């Protein structure tokens, strides 16, 4: 089982050759935070690459970066609108990454004019503000569009009360060096001593308690007056939602509305409270149902309510709408309890459906032990790294891997030790967060790696190196070699390619002529033992331990241990945070499968799923981010035609080969 964790390493790293051949891997394409777009403040752009030890080179003049361009070391200060940041990454022994590009538009914030436009029966004092610090506000009061030559706003504009009605249109725009001018704000004021309030709005149906969704019409007896309303109980103004069609009341709420305009001042505020006693959505059901089973089960969760959205938990906790959204059957490979709720338009939240599963089959059978290890690692990802369970399940893909290996056991390519499997199960139970601190390579207990023994002799046909009684398997999907043959490990000091050296040795891919070398401990020359990284910043590549929690770090210097991420100011190795937690969009602090989103307040939210609109990443799907309206699509199967512009993100395997076909993710016996 020595390959169990290697799959997770390759997928999470975003690069690697996926086989035992000599294909040179490509460095992952850099990403930008914040993403390209329009912003109302100066931006400090962080550039990251998921390939460990990679050096990022960038430009800010629109030219394509090369290895001779400046090396990224700190956030790039973008203070001029239209700046285009381009970046590529390099790493020893790997192909240069593709070039990533992001253009940033800086625009002053549109001014706010107060009070709201409208008709007033008393004198008014008009104030103008902009949220862009130090911006100059240019203003006109004759209805013309303001320009840089227009007067600069310095004090409130008086609108006096005269003997007859007077109309004034105030327009304003904000300007700041390096920024694009803001949009123009415009408000028209009528100061009329004879003005009267508009008639108070009325609601139909009226306030009350109802058993179904209501469509509420709002009207006023004042002809031509506009109606503005709120649904959160706050007082409405002319800056609130303009009424244009009946308001759909799908949950208990309070409507408030005013009428104004067409020669009228604002009416009194009308209020109507609606209480909805909606029927609950149908309680979710499980198929197969709760019970004891001899093997892992794939459980479908359904609700008979049309259009219902289901949320579930697999740890015994009560689900909410913040829990995992059900999008595909759930694999239950160890004893656990599933709980689910359903929501739907026109219905209240369903009762909680519960199903307890006992997976007893085989005790220490290979599939049970194999899935148990992945379940434990998934649990540690979620608990220790605050990762999204759906994202971890997609990245690790344990169920298919374990089934593939079982077929090889059944074919006699490997033997499984039930005795060692029992020892492995005990070791799995003892795993905790600390096992992840040194990286994925050390996560699988040695007892689990020893459960399988290869039986194929040298020269024999193999689908994985674990099939070989000694040596490695020559399979290489990128060159179409599947299956391969068992070959002896490359001798120490001999020329090698990745994965051809024996236990305790590694191929020094950073050397001009890679050779097999003994893996080094702390302070030794690379390649390194598990739980160490290769520091290439000095004259000699040296093995060093990952930085501990709280240590000072840089995004592209010594890496933090897997339990933490480099962020904050000053930058330190800090713990990941999960769904709903407050985050900083300039850091990568949200766990795998979450993104830091918001406006004034930012929180970690789940990445979009199949069918949702997206920016770059999706859960269990891929984002066509080059499309005018990016959407999450189903991943393409092995052999399907793929688009190389997405760098394999559209493939289930994560690899789009030179023939524009999704490469096989594994070499497995049919």
LUMBAPA-509705 format. One record per residue (C-alpha): y negated, x, z; residue in one letter. Coordinates in Angstrom, 2 decimals. Example, Ala and Ser with C-alpha at 12.3 -4.5 7.8 and 13.67 -1.06 7.14 Angstrom:
REM LUMBAPA-509705
py px pz res
4.50 12.30 7.80 A $
1.06 13.67 7.14 S $
***
This chain:
REM LUMBAPA-509705
py px pz res
0.00 0.00 0.00 X $
-2.34 2.99 -0.37 X $
-4.15 1.16 -3.19 X $
-4.94 -1.91 -1.06 X $
-8.43 -0.85 -0.09 X $
-9.11 1.20 -3.23 X $
-9.68 -1.97 -5.25 X $
-12.39 -3.08 -2.85 X $
-13.98 0.36 -3.08 X $
-14.20 0.26 -6.88 X $
-15.59 -3.25 -7.07 X $
-18.11 -2.87 -4.27 X $
-19.31 0.48 -5.58 X $
-20.07 -1.09 -8.94 X $
-18.66 1.85 -10.87 X $
-15.49 3.93 -11.28 X $
-12.78 4.26 -13.92 X $
-10.15 1.99 -12.38 X $
-7.15 4.11 -13.33 X $
-5.42 7.45 -13.30 X $
-6.80 8.68 -16.64 X $
-9.63 11.09 -17.34 X $
-12.27 8.53 -18.43 X $
-15.64 9.61 -16.98 X $
-17.12 6.81 -14.82 X $
-20.69 5.59 -15.33 X $
-23.31 5.51 -12.59 X $
-24.32 1.98 -11.57 X $
-27.58 0.70 -13.09 X $
-30.49 0.86 -10.57 X $
-31.99 -2.36 -9.22 X $
-35.52 -3.15 -8.05 X $
-36.80 -4.90 -4.94 X $
-38.89 -6.94 -5.27 X $
-37.77 -8.00 -8.74 X $
-40.07 -8.09 -11.75 X $
-42.55 -10.96 -11.67 X $
-46.04 -12.10 -10.75 X $
-47.33 -11.24 -7.28 X $
-50.58 -11.81 -5.43 X $
-50.60 -8.54 -3.49 X $
-49.99 -4.85 -4.11 X $
-46.24 -4.17 -4.21 X $
-44.15 -1.29 -2.89 X $
-41.11 -1.30 -5.16 X $
-37.81 0.02 -3.80 X $
-35.24 1.25 -6.32 X $
-31.58 1.40 -5.32 X $
-28.27 2.38 -6.91 X $
-24.88 1.36 -5.52 X $
-23.30 4.67 -6.61 X $
-23.14 6.88 -3.52 X $
-25.06 10.16 -3.88 X $
-26.73 9.20 -7.16 X $
-30.23 10.52 -7.97 X $
-32.67 8.01 -9.45 X $
-35.29 9.09 -12.00 X $
-38.17 6.78 -12.89 X $
-41.34 6.30 -14.94 X $
-44.33 3.97 -14.49 X $
-45.94 4.39 -17.93 X $
-43.43 2.33 -19.88 X $
-41.59 5.36 -21.29 X $
-37.80 5.69 -20.98 X $
-36.81 7.85 -17.98 X $
-34.53 10.86 -18.32 X $
-33.06 13.36 -15.88 X $
-36.32 15.29 -16.30 X $
-38.42 12.37 -15.02 X $
-39.60 12.29 -11.38 X $
-36.81 11.74 -8.82 X $
-37.21 8.62 -6.70 X $
-37.76 9.41 -3.04 X $
-39.93 6.65 -1.59 X $
-41.09 3.17 -2.57 X $
-43.23 3.13 -5.73 X $
-46.75 1.83 -5.02 X $
-47.71 -0.70 -7.72 X $
-51.43 -1.48 -7.49 X $
-52.27 -2.25 -11.13 X $
-51.26 -5.36 -13.02 X $
-48.93 -4.87 -15.99 X $
-47.22 -1.79 -14.50 X $
-43.70 -1.34 -15.89 X $
-41.25 0.61 -13.73 X $
-38.20 2.00 -15.51 X $
-35.34 3.81 -13.78 X $
-31.98 5.43 -14.50 X $
-29.55 7.22 -12.18 X $
-27.49 10.39 -12.46 X $
-24.60 11.78 -10.42 X $
-22.42 14.84 -10.72 X $
-19.27 14.25 -12.76 X $
-20.45 10.84 -14.01 X $
-22.20 9.40 -17.04 X $
-25.90 8.53 -16.64 X $
-26.58 4.90 -15.85 X $
-28.22 2.42 -18.20 X $
-32.03 2.14 -17.95 X $
-33.34 -0.69 -15.77 X $
-36.86 -2.04 -16.33 X $
-39.21 -4.26 -14.32 X $
-42.78 -5.30 -15.15 X $
-45.10 -6.37 -12.33 X $
-48.08 -8.66 -12.84 X $
-50.65 -8.61 -10.03 X $
-52.94 -11.62 -9.98 X $
-55.60 -12.69 -7.50 X $
-54.81 -15.88 -5.60 X $
-56.52 -19.01 -6.90 X $
-59.42 -19.93 -4.57 X $
-59.23 -22.96 -2.29 X $
-62.19 -25.33 -2.32 X $
-62.81 -27.47 0.78 X $
-63.21 -30.32 1.44 X $
-60.98 -31.90 -1.23 X $
-62.60 -33.31 -4.35 X $
-63.64 -36.94 -4.05 X $
-66.38 -39.42 -3.33 X $
-68.29 -39.08 -0.07 X $
-70.93 -41.28 1.58 X $
-72.39 -38.36 3.57 X $
-73.68 -34.85 2.78 X $
-70.98 -32.18 2.38 X $
-70.81 -28.41 2.82 X $
-68.37 -26.83 0.35 X $
-66.55 -23.64 1.38 X $
-64.43 -21.44 -0.91 X $
-61.74 -18.96 0.16 X $
-59.11 -16.76 -1.50 X $
-55.97 -15.34 0.08 X $
-56.45 -12.08 -1.84 X $
-58.11 -9.61 0.57 X $
-61.40 -8.07 -0.67 X $
-61.44 -10.29 -3.79 X $
-64.85 -11.37 -5.08 X $
-65.12 -15.11 -5.74 X $
-67.26 -16.08 -8.74 X $
-68.56 -19.65 -8.69 X $
-70.38 -22.20 -10.86 X $
-71.74 -25.63 -9.95 X $
-72.58 -26.91 -13.43 X $
-69.01 -27.53 -14.61 X $
-68.78 -24.37 -16.73 X $
-65.89 -21.94 -16.31 X $
-66.78 -19.01 -14.04 X $
-66.69 -15.45 -15.40 X $
-67.33 -11.99 -14.02 X $
-71.02 -12.60 -14.73 X $
-71.16 -15.77 -12.61 X $
-72.72 -15.65 -9.12 X $
-70.53 -14.31 -6.29 X $
-69.83 -16.79 -3.52 X $
-71.37 -15.65 -0.22 X $
-72.04 -18.83 1.78 X $
-71.14 -22.53 1.90 X $
-72.59 -24.64 -0.92 X $
-74.61 -27.62 0.39 X $
-74.24 -31.00 -1.32 X $
-77.04 -33.13 0.14 X $
-77.15 -36.91 0.44 X $
-79.77 -38.42 -1.89 X $
-81.02 -41.90 -2.58 X $
-78.65 -42.28 -5.55 X $
-75.19 -41.00 -6.38 X $
-75.00 -37.32 -7.41 X $
-72.01 -35.61 -9.08 X $
-71.33 -31.86 -8.74 X $
-68.37 -29.94 -10.18 X $
-67.63 -26.69 -8.36 X $
-65.45 -24.14 -10.14 X $
-64.30 -20.79 -8.74 X $
-62.11 -17.83 -9.64 X $
-61.20 -14.66 -7.72 X $
-61.41 -11.08 -9.08 X $
-60.12 -7.77 -7.72 X $
-59.86 -4.35 -9.36 X $
-56.38 -3.68 -10.73 X $
-55.50 -7.40 -10.59 X $
-55.60 -10.10 -13.23 X $
-58.24 -12.76 -12.58 X $
-56.99 -15.79 -10.68 X $
-56.65 -19.21 -12.21 X $
-59.82 -21.32 -12.01 X $
-60.05 -23.83 -9.15 X $
-62.11 -26.93 -9.83 X $
-63.31 -29.78 -7.62 X $
-65.67 -32.62 -8.50 X $
-67.72 -34.19 -5.70 X $
-69.62 -37.46 -5.80 X $
-72.16 -37.89 -3.01 X $
-72.98 -41.62 -3.04 X $
-74.85 -43.34 -0.20 X $
-73.48 -46.68 -1.42 X $
-69.83 -45.57 -1.55 X $
-67.26 -47.66 0.33 X $
-63.72 -46.76 1.44 X $
-60.85 -47.71 -0.87 X $
-58.50 -50.44 0.34 X $
-55.74 -49.18 2.64 X $
-52.43 -48.74 0.71 X $
-49.47 -51.07 1.27 X $
-45.71 -50.41 0.98 X $
-42.96 -52.50 -0.64 X $
-40.41 -52.92 0.82 X $
-42.22 -52.65 4.16 X $
-41.29 -50.38 7.05 X $
-37.98 -51.26 8.70 X $
-34.27 -50.48 9.08 X $
-32.09 -50.52 5.94 X $
-28.46 -49.88 5.08 X $
-29.03 -48.27 1.68 X $
-31.41 -45.95 -0.15 X $
-34.82 -47.59 -0.72 X $
-37.26 -47.27 -3.63 X $
-40.71 -47.73 -2.08 X $
-43.72 -48.74 -4.20 X $
-47.21 -47.90 -2.85 X $
-50.24 -49.89 -4.03 X $
-53.94 -50.37 -3.22 X $
-56.24 -53.31 -3.94 X $
-58.99 -50.90 -5.11 X $
-58.73 -50.82 -8.90 X $
-58.55 -47.32 -10.37 X $
-58.19 -45.56 -7.00 X $
-55.61 -42.76 -6.73 X $
-52.98 -42.74 -3.96 X $
-51.82 -39.60 -2.17 X $
-48.85 -39.57 0.22 X $
-46.67 -37.49 2.53 X $
-43.06 -37.93 3.68 X $
-43.04 -35.58 6.69 X $
-45.32 -37.61 8.97 X $
-48.38 -35.42 8.33 X $
-51.80 -36.90 7.48 X $
-52.29 -37.15 3.68 X $
-55.28 -35.66 1.83 X $
-56.18 -35.34 -1.84 X $
-54.15 -32.14 -1.75 X $
-50.98 -34.13 -0.94 X $
-48.52 -35.52 -3.51 X $
-50.20 -37.83 -6.04 X $
-48.35 -41.14 -6.25 X $
-47.01 -41.78 -9.75 X $
-43.69 -43.62 -9.27 X $
-41.80 -45.34 -6.43 X $
-40.73 -42.96 -3.65 X $
-36.96 -42.64 -3.13 X $
-36.18 -42.86 0.58 X $
-32.66 -41.45 0.99 X $
-32.93 -40.58 4.70 X $
-34.92 -41.81 7.68 X $
-38.57 -40.76 7.32 X $
-42.19 -41.81 7.77 X $
-44.41 -42.41 4.73 X $
-48.18 -42.00 5.07 X $
-50.70 -42.68 2.29 X $
-54.40 -42.86 1.46 X $
-56.31 -44.26 -1.54 X $
-59.49 -42.68 -2.91 X $
-61.51 -42.11 -6.08 X $
-63.14 -44.26 -8.78 X $
-66.28 -44.55 -6.68 X $
-64.50 -44.96 -3.34 X $
-64.24 -42.69 -0.34 X $
-60.85 -42.17 1.26 X $
-59.19 -45.24 2.74 X $
-57.75 -45.39 6.26 X $
-54.28 -43.82 6.49 X $
-51.44 -46.33 5.95 X $
-48.12 -45.62 7.71 X $
-44.59 -46.98 7.22 X $
-41.50 -45.76 9.11 X $
-38.10 -46.24 7.43 X $
-34.80 -45.99 9.31 X $
-31.69 -45.74 7.10 X $
-28.26 -46.50 8.50 X $
-26.31 -45.13 5.53 X $
-22.51 -45.31 5.32 X $
-20.84 -41.92 5.78 X $
-19.35 -40.08 2.84 X $
-15.55 -40.18 2.72 X $
-13.97 -37.68 5.11 X $
-12.53 -34.69 3.19 X $
-8.76 -34.45 2.78 X $
-6.55 -31.41 2.23 X $
-3.73 -30.82 -0.26 X $
-1.23 -29.64 0.79 X $
-1.80 -31.22 4.17 X $
-1.62 -29.62 7.60 X $
1.75 -28.29 8.69 X $
4.07 -25.28 8.88 X $
4.82 -23.38 5.69 X $
7.03 -20.44 4.81 X $
4.47 -18.82 2.52 X $
0.75 -18.69 1.76 X $
-0.79 -21.98 0.59 X $
-3.58 -22.73 -1.87 X $
-5.44 -25.68 -0.35 X $
-7.60 -28.08 -2.36 X $
-10.26 -30.03 -0.42 X $
-11.51 -33.34 -1.83 X $
-13.62 -36.37 -0.92 X $
-13.31 -39.75 -2.65 X $
-17.11 -40.20 -2.59 X $
-18.45 -39.57 -6.13 X $
-20.70 -36.51 -6.38 X $
-19.85 -35.33 -2.88 X $
-20.54 -31.71 -1.92 X $
-18.06 -30.26 0.57 X $
-18.71 -27.56 3.17 X $
-15.89 -25.95 5.16 X $
-14.97 -23.39 7.78 X $
-11.71 -21.46 8.25 X $
-12.30 -20.10 11.75 X $
-11.98 -23.31 13.76 X $
-15.74 -23.88 14.08 X $
-17.39 -27.19 13.19 X $
-18.80 -27.10 9.63 X $
-22.42 -27.88 8.75 X $
-24.38 -27.81 5.48 X $
-25.04 -24.14 6.26 X $
-21.28 -23.40 6.14 X $
-19.40 -22.15 3.07 X $
-19.74 -24.52 0.11 X $
-16.38 -25.49 -1.37 X $
-16.14 -24.47 -5.03 X $
-12.46 -23.57 -5.50 X $
-9.13 -24.00 -3.63 X $
-8.89 -21.98 -0.42 X $
-6.04 -19.49 0.04 X $
-4.42 -19.76 3.49 X $
-2.11 -16.78 3.96 X $
-2.10 -16.63 7.78 X $
-2.11 -19.38 10.41 X $
-5.55 -20.96 10.64 X $
-7.43 -24.28 10.86 X $
-9.58 -25.59 8.02 X $
-12.40 -28.04 8.79 X $
-14.66 -29.71 6.23 X $
-17.49 -32.23 5.83 X $
-18.85 -34.03 2.75 X $
-22.41 -34.98 1.80 X $
-23.60 -37.15 -1.10 X $
-26.77 -38.95 -2.24 X $
-26.97 -42.38 -0.60 X $
-24.53 -41.47 2.16 X $
-24.78 -39.86 5.57 X $
-22.68 -36.79 6.37 X $
-18.97 -37.57 6.64 X $
-16.79 -37.20 9.68 X $
-15.14 -33.77 10.04 X $
-11.78 -33.44 8.30 X $
-9.35 -31.03 9.96 X $
-6.07 -29.44 8.88 X $
-4.14 -26.82 10.88 X $
-1.78 -24.55 8.95 X $
1.01 -22.44 10.42 X $
2.23 -19.77 7.99 X $
5.55 -18.64 9.39 X $
7.32 -17.42 6.28 X $
9.08 -14.10 6.49 X $
7.22 -12.83 9.57 X $
6.95 -9.28 8.31 X $
7.59 -10.10 4.64 X $
5.47 -7.99 2.30 X $
3.19 -10.77 1.00 X $
2.58 -12.01 4.55 X $
1.73 -8.52 5.79 X $
-0.32 -7.69 2.69 X $
-2.37 -10.90 2.86 X $
-2.70 -10.44 6.61 X $
-4.34 -7.06 6.08 X $
-6.79 -8.45 3.56 X $
-7.50 -11.47 5.76 X $
-8.30 -9.11 8.62 X $
-10.54 -6.94 6.46 X $
-12.28 -10.07 5.15 X $
-12.81 -11.23 8.73 X $
-14.28 -7.83 9.63 X $
-16.62 -7.97 6.63 X $
-17.86 -11.38 7.73 X $
-18.09 -10.52 11.43 X $
-19.23 -6.91 11.30 X $
-21.27 -6.85 8.09 X $
-22.42 -10.51 8.10 X $
-21.01 -10.86 4.58 X $
-20.60 -14.17 2.76 X $
-16.87 -15.12 2.89 X $
-16.93 -16.27 -0.74 X $
-18.37 -12.95 -1.88 X $
-15.79 -10.94 0.05 X $
-12.95 -13.07 -1.29 X $
-14.22 -12.47 -4.83 X $
-14.64 -8.72 -4.35 X $
-11.32 -7.99 -2.65 X $
-9.05 -10.45 -4.48 X $
-6.15 -9.93 -2.05 X $
-3.93 -12.85 -3.02 X $
-3.45 -11.69 -6.63 X $
-3.01 -8.06 -5.63 X $
-0.31 -8.87 -3.09 X $
1.54 -11.11 -5.58 X $
1.44 -8.32 -8.21 X $
2.95 -5.82 -5.80 X $
5.66 -8.29 -4.78 X $
6.78 -8.52 -8.42 X $
7.12 -4.73 -8.51 X $
9.19 -4.84 -5.33 X $
11.40 -7.55 -6.88 X $
11.81 -5.35 -9.99 X $
13.03 -2.41 -7.89 X $
9.98 -0.24 -8.60 X $
9.31 -0.01 -4.86 X $
11.10 -0.76 -1.61 X $
9.49 -2.55 1.31 X $
10.32 -1.72 4.93 X $
10.31 -4.81 7.14 X $
10.47 -2.56 10.21 X $
7.37 -0.67 9.10 X $
5.81 -4.02 8.19 X $
6.10 -5.16 11.81 X $
4.38 -1.95 12.93 X $
1.70 -2.61 10.32 X $
1.11 -6.13 11.67 X $
0.52 -4.72 15.16 X $
-1.91 -2.18 13.72 X $
-3.74 -4.94 11.81 X $
-4.19 -6.97 15.00 X $
-5.87 -3.98 16.65 X $
-8.45 -3.40 13.91 X $
-12.10 -3.88 14.90 X $
-15.54 -3.16 13.46 X $
-15.25 0.56 14.12 X $
-12.64 0.91 11.38 X $
-15.34 0.20 8.78 X $
-17.86 2.75 10.03 X $
-16.31 5.62 8.08 X $
-15.93 3.79 4.76 X $
-13.20 1.86 2.98 X $
-10.87 4.80 2.51 X $
-9.94 4.84 6.20 X $
-9.78 1.06 6.72 X $
-6.06 0.47 5.99 X $
-3.91 1.67 8.94 X $
-1.47 4.48 8.04 X $
1.38 2.23 9.21 X $
0.48 -0.25 6.46 X $
0.25 2.44 3.80 X $
3.79 3.50 4.76 X $
5.36 0.06 4.23 X $
6.06 0.71 0.52 X $
8.10 3.54 -0.98 X $
8.16 4.20 -4.71 X $
11.55 4.49 -6.45 X $
10.60 5.62 -9.99 X $
11.59 9.22 -10.81 X $
9.39 11.64 -12.74 X $
9.18 10.58 -16.38 X $
10.07 7.00 -15.53 X $
7.97 3.93 -16.42 X $
5.41 2.90 -13.78 X $
2.58 0.39 -13.38 X $
0.92 2.04 -10.40 X $
1.17 5.39 -8.61 X $
2.79 3.60 -5.66 X $
5.80 3.01 -7.97 X $
6.47 6.76 -8.16 X $
8.91 8.38 -5.75 X $
6.70 11.46 -6.04 X $
3.58 12.23 -8.04 X $
1.23 9.83 -9.79 X $
1.33 7.22 -12.59 X $
-0.53 8.04 -15.80 X $
-1.69 4.44 -16.40 X $
-5.28 4.15 -17.61 X $
-6.54 0.75 -18.69 X $
-9.70 2.09 -20.32 X $
-7.61 4.03 -22.83 X $
-5.00 1.27 -23.13 X $
-2.23 3.14 -21.29 X $
-0.24 0.47 -19.43 X $
2.40 1.04 -18.27 X $
2.36 4.80 -17.69 X $
4.89 7.39 -16.60 X $
5.41 9.13 -13.26 X $
4.20 12.74 -13.36 X $
4.15 15.44 -10.66 X $
0.89 15.85 -8.77 X $
-1.45 18.50 -10.14 X $
-1.01 21.76 -8.25 X $
-3.73 23.12 -5.97 X $
-6.29 25.03 -8.03 X $
-5.09 23.57 -11.32 X $
-7.30 21.53 -13.67 X $
-7.26 17.83 -12.77 X $
-8.69 14.39 -13.44 X $
-9.35 11.66 -10.90 X $
-6.29 10.54 -8.82 X $
-3.90 13.26 -10.09 X $
-4.00 15.48 -7.01 X $
-1.46 15.13 -4.19 X $
-1.95 13.77 -0.64 X $
-4.58 15.74 1.26 X $
-6.12 17.04 -1.97 X $
-8.90 15.76 -4.21 X $
-10.21 16.52 -7.68 X $
-13.56 18.33 -7.48 X $
-15.24 16.24 -10.20 X $
-18.61 17.88 -9.56 X $
-17.39 21.27 -10.77 X $
-17.80 22.50 -14.35 X $
-13.99 22.74 -14.46 X $
-12.54 20.16 -12.01 X $
-9.57 21.47 -10.04 X $
-7.47 20.14 -7.17 X $
-8.82 21.27 -3.81 X $
-7.81 20.65 -0.23 X $
-9.94 17.86 1.24 X $
-12.48 19.32 3.66 X $
-13.65 18.21 7.09 X $
-17.23 18.22 8.37 X $
-19.17 21.23 7.08 X $
-16.59 22.13 4.44 X $
-17.03 22.18 0.69 X $
-16.48 18.94 -1.25 X $
-14.21 17.05 -1.97 X $
-14.07 15.44 1.49 X $
-11.65 13.74 3.83 X $
-11.97 10.03 4.58 X $
-14.98 8.95 6.70 X $
-17.14 11.77 5.25 X $
-19.50 11.87 2.29 X $
-20.34 14.68 -0.13 X $
-23.91 15.90 0.43 X $
-25.17 17.35 -2.86 X $
-28.76 17.90 -1.72 X $
-28.29 21.59 -0.97 X $
-27.20 24.57 -2.99 X $
-23.55 23.85 -2.05 X $
-21.98 20.39 -1.96 X $
-20.96 19.90 1.69 X $
-18.92 17.28 3.58 X $
-20.90 15.47 6.27 X $
-20.37 12.42 8.51 X $
-22.18 9.19 7.70 X $
-25.32 8.51 9.73 X $
-24.91 6.48 12.91 X $
-26.74 3.26 13.79 X $
-30.39 3.98 14.64 X $
-30.50 7.33 12.83 X $
-33.48 8.10 10.60 X $
-32.50 7.74 6.96 X $
-33.81 7.63 3.41 X $
-32.53 5.31 0.70 X $
-31.19 8.21 -1.34 X $
-30.57 10.89 1.25 X $
-27.74 11.00 3.79 X $
-26.08 7.56 3.72 X $
-25.71 5.29 6.74 X $
-22.23 4.34 7.90 X $
-20.80 1.24 6.28 X $
-21.74 -0.96 9.24 X $
-25.45 -0.41 8.62 X $
-28.07 -0.23 5.87 X $
-31.13 1.97 5.52 X $
-34.28 -0.07 6.01 X $
-37.40 -0.74 8.06 X $
-40.50 1.36 8.51 X $
-39.84 4.11 9.42 X $
-36.43 3.79 7.78 X $
-33.42 3.78 10.11 X $
-29.76 2.80 9.84 X $
-29.83 -0.84 10.97 X $
-27.26 -3.62 11.21 X $
-26.86 -6.18 8.46 X $
-27.93 -9.78 9.12 X $
-26.32 -13.01 7.91 X $
-27.17 -16.47 6.62 X $
-30.42 -17.90 7.95 X $
-31.56 -14.66 9.57 X $
-35.13 -13.44 9.08 X $
-35.25 -10.53 6.62 X $
-37.58 -8.16 4.80 X $
-37.37 -8.49 0.98 X $
-38.06 -4.76 0.59 X $
-34.87 -3.89 2.56 X $
-31.20 -4.49 1.72 X $
-30.53 -5.93 5.16 X $
-28.78 -9.18 4.17 X $
-24.98 -9.00 4.10 X $
-22.94 -9.01 0.87 X $
-23.32 -12.34 -0.92 X $
-26.75 -13.14 0.53 X $
-30.26 -12.55 -0.79 X $
-33.60 -12.32 1.03 X $
-35.70 -15.21 -0.27 X $
-38.78 -17.15 0.76 X $
-42.56 -17.21 0.47 X $
-44.40 -16.45 3.70 X $
-41.18 -16.36 5.75 X $
-38.08 -14.73 4.29 X $
-34.48 -15.53 5.28 X $
-31.02 -14.53 4.07 X $
-29.67 -17.26 1.78 X $
-26.41 -17.52 -0.14 X $
-26.39 -16.30 -3.72 X $
-26.15 -19.11 -6.30 X $
-22.69 -20.35 -7.34 X $
-21.17 -21.75 -10.54 X $
-23.63 -24.01 -12.38 X $
-26.64 -23.02 -10.26 X $
-29.81 -21.41 -11.58 X $
-29.85 -17.66 -10.88 X $
-31.93 -14.48 -11.09 X $
-29.35 -11.70 -11.31 X $
-26.21 -12.25 -9.19 X $
-23.85 -15.19 -8.60 X $
-20.91 -16.00 -6.31 X $
-17.50 -16.21 -8.04 X $
-19.37 -16.38 -11.36 X $
-21.85 -14.37 -13.42 X $
-25.55 -14.77 -14.20 X $
-26.76 -14.73 -17.81 X $
-30.02 -13.15 -16.63 X $
-31.06 -12.32 -20.21 X $
-31.21 -16.04 -21.01 X $
-34.54 -17.95 -20.86 X $
-32.92 -20.23 -18.24 X $
-30.39 -18.06 -16.36 X $
-27.38 -19.97 -15.00 X $
-24.16 -19.01 -13.17 X $
-21.13 -19.18 -15.54 X $
-17.37 -18.92 -14.99 X $
-16.09 -15.33 -15.17 X $
-14.23 -14.38 -18.34 X $
-10.51 -13.60 -18.20 X $
-8.90 -10.31 -19.28 X $
-9.07 -9.96 -23.07 X $
-11.94 -12.42 -23.56 X $
-14.93 -11.38 -25.68 X $
-17.75 -10.12 -23.45 X $
-21.38 -9.05 -23.89 X $
-21.89 -5.31 -23.22 X $
-25.51 -6.03 -22.27 X $
-24.19 -7.45 -18.98 X $
-22.24 -4.25 -18.17 X $
-19.04 -6.16 -17.36 X $
-20.68 -8.60 -14.94 X $
-19.40 -11.46 -17.12 X $
-15.77 -10.30 -16.79 X $
-13.36 -11.17 -14.01 X $
-12.28 -7.53 -14.08 X $
-15.89 -6.26 -13.99 X $
-15.32 -4.16 -17.11 X $
-16.35 -4.82 -20.74 X $
-14.78 -2.14 -22.97 X $
-15.99 -0.58 -26.21 X $
-14.30 -3.36 -28.21 X $
-16.41 -5.93 -26.32 X $
-13.34 -7.30 -24.55 X $
-12.91 -7.80 -20.82 X $
-10.63 -4.95 -19.69 X $
-7.59 -5.65 -17.56 X $
-8.46 -5.18 -13.88 X $
-5.01 -3.78 -13.00 X $
-1.90 -2.44 -14.67 X $
0.85 -4.70 -13.30 X $
4.40 -5.49 -14.30 X $
4.56 -8.86 -16.11 X $
***
